[in-house]
Amino acid sequence: MTWPDNGASAAARHQLAADLAGGGWSEWINAFTAVPRHVFVPRFYRQDTAGAWQSVAWEEQGYLEAVYSDDALTTQLDDHGVPTSSSSQPSVMLRMLEALGADSGHQVLELGTGTGYNAALLAHRLGASNVTSIDIDTGLVEAAVRHLDTVGLQPTVVAGDGAQGCPSRAPYDRVIATVALRMIPQPLLRQAALGAVIVVPLGYGLARLTVTGPGHAVGSFLGTPAFFMARRADGEPPQFEEVARQPTTISRVPPTDLLGRLKFPASVALPGYHSCSWNNAEGELETVGLWTPDSSTATAHVSGAVRQCGPQRLWDTVEALAEVFDGEPAREDFRLTVTPTRQVVSYKGPDGPSWELPPSP
């Protein structure tokens, strides 16, 4: 059951749109004003003070305020209580939609249907016949179609691997992803028209590229920080028991750097990396852990003690990044060049430091 579009929800929706506009306006703000988010998020999950996930449904206190806040909302958990889908932060959604530059007549492919909310915004603005959305989770696809039907929008929504695109609806003038990617899948480039714009989350940033030829694209990163979930299990779990048995080395790079100024560069240099942290009894940061899909794992203590295991020496890469960047680098200074055989992120021009992304499947 979804909350009916009564006066309270309509007022909350209009207030969210006004807050997103910030005194300005655009056709995308009109879409946020028109499309009720609560239809697409009839239930979400939030953690209590003990870290346990609690379900919040439409009839419960605080639901409406949360749904029409500028916050990402966890909408699905797996059997282990790990989040697997969310409704993205509306201000980040708006920034991506504006960067997409889509206009009337453009055919748009969306990777990651999720709740269907972003597909609804696209369909409202561009017309449902111009929007194709794909998600690997058939349950999410079925629910999204129901949500879209509720608001009277019927874009093409299919179940499948978004990395393979949807060739039956190609070519696309615009491609947008609401799930984290480690590289630009070549099938998307092959299905994109010349001059098409692609906006996707890469690491802890948002890349905007222009297709310049078959399999080729160039672009840079938006200034907006962002984090999006991957839509499938991403490699092996961290090997914390194994790393605890490794010898200790001493690092001059504080673990807080990985959580702060080096967070985005590390996501470029170590595609698909994850991190976590542990606090001491006083609630102060004590240790940071990080791992990559190949099961490489490292821990860094505030004392400087570092342990590493696996095929990559992850903290060595963090130390190398600390040598490159004095302070927090601007995301806009990172450029992405894609060819059929290589994908390279460079910093401040072709002669600057560069990092190669994993090959496209």
N, C-alpha and C positions, 0 to 999 in steps of 0.2 A: 504493500500500500504506500502511496506517496501523498505527501501533504498537498491539499488542494491549494490553488493559487488564490489565497484569500488576501485581505487587505494587509495583514502583517507581513506575509511573504513578498507581496508586491512592493511594499514600502522598503523592505530590507534589500530587495534586488535593485531597486532604483538608487538606494543609497550606496550600494557597492559600486554600481556603474559610475555614479558621480565621484566617488573617491578615486576610482581608477582613472577617470578623466583628468582629475587634478586641475580643473579650470579650463581644460581644452576639450575638444570633442573630435570624434571620428566616426566613420561608419561601423567600426568595430565596437565602439562604445554603445552605439545603437543596438548591436547584437547582444551585448552583455545586459542591456536594459530589457530586451525582449525575451531572452531565453532563460527560463527558471532553472537555476542550478539544482534546487532541491528535488526536482523530478529525476535528475540523474544521480543524485546522492541521497537516496532515501534512508541510508544507514551508513555510518562511518565508525572508525575505531580510534580511540585515543588511550594513551597510557596513563595509569594512575600514579600516585607518588611512589609506589613500589615497583613500577615498571611493567605491571600487568596490563594487557590490552582489555579495554572495556568497550562494548558496543553502545553506540548512541543512535537511537532511532528518532523518526520525525516527531513522535509525540512526547519526547523527553525534554526536560529542561535544558536549555543551552544549545539545543540542536539548531534552531533557526539562526541564532547569532553566529554559530560556527560555520554553517554552510554558506552564509553570506559575508564571511570575513575574507580577508586577503591571505588565506592560509591554504597550504596543501593539506588534503585530508586522506588518510589511509582508508581504503575502501575494501580491501581483500587481504586475508591472511592465509598462509598455507597451514598444513597440519602441525607444523612446529611453531606457529605463531610468528612467522617471518612475513613482513609485508610484501605482497606481490603485485599490488595495483593501488593507484591513488588517483584522486582528482587534483590536478596540478594547481599551484598557486595562481590565482587569476591575473595578478599583475605580470607574471612571467608569461602566461598564455597571451596576454595582450601584446607584450613586447615582441613575441615570436610572430604573432599574426600580422602586426604592423611591419616587421622586417620581411615577411613573406611577400608583401607587395602585390597580393592577389587582387584582381579586378574582375568585373563582369566578363563572362565568356571564358575565363581561365579554367582549365581542368586541373583539379587539385587531388593529389594522393596524400592521405594521412596514414602514417604508421603508428599503430597503437591506439585502437579505438577506445579502450578502457571503458569508462562509464558512458561514453557517447557525447559528453558535454561539448568538447572541442569540435567534434563533427557537427553538432547542432549549430554552433556559432558560425562555422564555415558555411553550412547549408543555408542558414538565415541570411547571411551576407551575400553569397554568391549564387544561390539557387541549388536545391538538392541534386539536380541532374548533373551538376558540375563537380560533385564531391564523391570521392571513393575513399573508404576507410577500411583498414585491415588490422586484424589482431589474431595472435596465435591461440588465444584462449577462447574456445568455443562458448563456454559459459558466459564470459564477458560479452561476446558478440551478441548472443541471444538476449541478454539483459539490455544491452545498449539499443538494440532494435526496438524493444518494448518501450524504452524511455523516449526514443525518437518518435515513435508512433504517437505517444501520449501528447507530444507538443506539435504534432502535425507535420513532421519533417521526415522525408524518406530518402536520404542519400544512399548510395550503394555501400553496403557493409558486408564484408566477407571474412570468413575465418581462414587464416593461413599465415605463413611466415612472412612478416613484413619485409624482411631483408630480400625476399625474392620479388617484391612489388606485386602488382596486379596487371600482367601484360595485356589481358583482354580489354582493359579500359585505357591503355596507353594510346598516344603519348600524353604526358602531363606537362603543364606549364609551370606548376608549382608543386613542391614536395615538402611536407612538414612531418616531423616525428615528435611524438610525445613520450618516447621511451629512449633510454640511454643507449648510444651506439659507441663502438670502439673504433669504427672506421666508416667510410661511406660505401655501402654495398654497391658493387658494380651493376647489378640488375637495375637499381634505381636510376643510374646514369643512362643506361641503355634505353630505359622507358621514358626518359625526360626529353622534351623538345630542346632544340638548340636555343640557348638563352634562358632556359628555365632557371628558376631560383629554388634553392634547397636550403631549408632551415632545420637544423637538427641539433640535439644535445650531444656533445662530445666531451667526455670527462665532466669536469665541473664548469663547463662553459657552453655557449651556444654558437655554433658555426653557421655562417651564411655564405653560400657559394653560388656561383653562376656557372651553368654548364656551357663550356666553350667548344665542345666537339664530342664525338663518340668516346665515352669512357673518360673524358677530361672535364675538370672543373677547377675553379680557383675561387678563393674567398678569404675571409678573415673571421674573427670572433667578435660577437657583440660584447659590450661592456657589462652586460647583466650577468651576475653570478647565477648559477642554476645547478640543480641536482635533479635528475630523473632516474627512476628505477629501470633496470633492465627487465625485459619481459620473459626471460628464461633463466634457468640456473646458470651461473657464470663460473664454471670451473670447479676446482677442488676447494674444500674448506681449509681454513688456516691451520698450519701445523704448529700450534702453540706448545704442545707437549714436547715436540721434537726441538723447537727453537730454544726451549728452556735448558736443553742439554748441551747447547753449543757454547764454545768459549766466548768470553766477553772481550769486546774491543771498546775503546773510548772515542766518543765523537764530540766535536765542538759545536755541533748543530743541535740546538735545543728541540725537543720533540714538539713544542708549541709551534715551531715553524711549519711543520707538516700540516697542522690544523689551521694555520693562518696564511702567511704570505706565500708559502710554497704549495698550497693545496691545489690550485689550478695547474701550475707547471708540472707538478707530480702526476696529475691525471693525463697530461700529454706525454710525458716521458715514460710513464708506467700505465699504459692503457688498461682499463678494467680494474685498477687497484681499489681496494677497500681499506678502511681504517677503523679502529676503535680505540677507546682509552679507558684507563682505570684510575680512580681517585684513591687517595689515602683516607684514613679515618677522619681527617678534618675536612674532607671534601675537596682537597686540592689535587690537581693533576699530578699523577705519579709516573704513569707509563703509557706510551702510545704503541699500538700494534698496527701493522699493515701487512697485506698479502695480495697476491695477484692470482689470476686463474690457473697458473701452472703450479700452484701450491708453494711458491716461494713465500717465505714469511720472515718478518723481522719485528723486534721489539726495541724500543728506545726509552730508557729511564731518564728522569730529570737529572740524575747524577752524571749523565753522559754515557752510562753503560749501554752497549748495544749488542744484541745477539741476532744472528741471521742463519737461515737454512734454505735449501732449495736451489733450483738452477740459476736464480738471479740473486745478486747481492743487493737487495732493495735499498738498504740504508746508504750504501755506497752511491746509488743514484741520487738520493736526497742530498747527500753531501756535495755531489757535483752540481746540483741545481743551486745550492746555497752559494757556491762560488760564482755562478753565472749572474745571479740576481741580487742586487743590493736594494733591499726593500721588496715590496710587493709589486710585481710587474703588471702593467695594464693589459687586460685581455685583448684589447684592440690592436696591440702590437704583434699579435701572433697571426701568421698567415698559413693557410692550408692550400696545398697544391696536390691535385689528384690526377693520376694518369691510369691507364689500364693495368699497369704493373706496380706502381708505387703510390703511397700517400704520405706526404711529408709536411710536418708542421715546422715552420721557421719563425725565428724571433727577430724582429727589426731588420727585415730584408733578407735576400737570398744568401748573403755572406755571413749572416748571424748564426747563432747556434740553431740546430735543427734536430728533430726527432722523427723517426719513421713509425707510422702506425702499422698495426697488423695487416696482412694482406686480406683483400676481400674474398669471401668464400665464393 
